[in-house]
């Protein structure tokens, strides 16, 4: 994330998050609603996708890059 852009605008950038719901023995999926709420409460604008299988994160990242995400 480019902190300089954040400092100039005072707004957090938009992001596409890739979330592995089985990470941490499944704790990520359980905690995701709270994490999402915290991120939004500080002004972080994002969409998210959950990975569904090994290697899926690469495909999601490729799709996000095609949409213009850095």
C-alpha positions in Angstrom: 0.0 0.0 0.0 1.3 3.4 -0.9 1.3 5.3 2.4 2.2 8.6 0.7 -1.2 8.5 -1.2 -3.0 7.8 2.1 -1.2 10.8 3.8 -2.1 13.1 1.0 -5.8 12.2 0.7 -6.6 11.1 4.2 -8.4 8.1 2.7 -7.4 4.5 2.6 -7.2 3.0 -0.9 -9.6 0.5 -2.4 -8.4 -3.1 -2.3 -9.4 -6.6 -3.4 -8.6 -9.0 -0.5 -8.0 -12.7 -1.0 -8.9 -14.6 2.1 -8.0 -18.2 2.9 -10.9 -19.3 5.2 -9.1 -22.4 6.3 -6.0 -20.6 7.5 -5.3 -20.9 11.2 -7.2 -24.2 11.4 -10.4 -22.4 10.2 -10.1 -19.5 12.6 -9.9 -17.1 9.7 -13.4 -17.9 8.5 -14.7 -17.6 12.0 -13.0 -14.3 12.7 -13.6 -12.8 9.2 -16.8 -10.9 9.9 -15.1 -9.1 12.8 -11.9 -8.4 10.8 -14.1 -7.1 7.9 -16.0 -4.8 10.3 -12.7 -3.5 11.8 -11.3 -2.7 8.4 -14.4 -0.9 7.3 -14.6 1.0 10.5 -11.2 2.6 9.8 -12.3 3.5 6.3 -10.7 0.7 4.3 -12.7 0.1 1.2 -12.5 -3.4 -0.3 -14.1 -6.4 -1.8 -13.0 -9.9 -0.9 -12.9 -13.4 -2.3 -12.4 -16.6 -0.4 -10.1 -19.2 -1.7 -11.6 -22.6 -2.4 -8.7 -24.8 -3.1 -4.9 -24.9 -3.3 -3.7 -22.6 -6.0 -7.0 -20.6 -6.1 -5.4 -17.5 -4.6 -3.1 -17.3 -7.7 -6.2 -17.3 -10.0 -8.0 -14.7 -7.8 -4.9 -12.5 -7.9 -4.6 -12.8 -11.7 -8.3 -11.8 -12.0 -7.9 -8.9 -9.7 -4.8 -7.7 -11.7 -6.9 -7.9 -14.9 -9.4 -5.6 -13.2 -6.7 -3.1 -12.5 -5.7 -4.0 -8.9 -2.0 -3.5 -8.1 
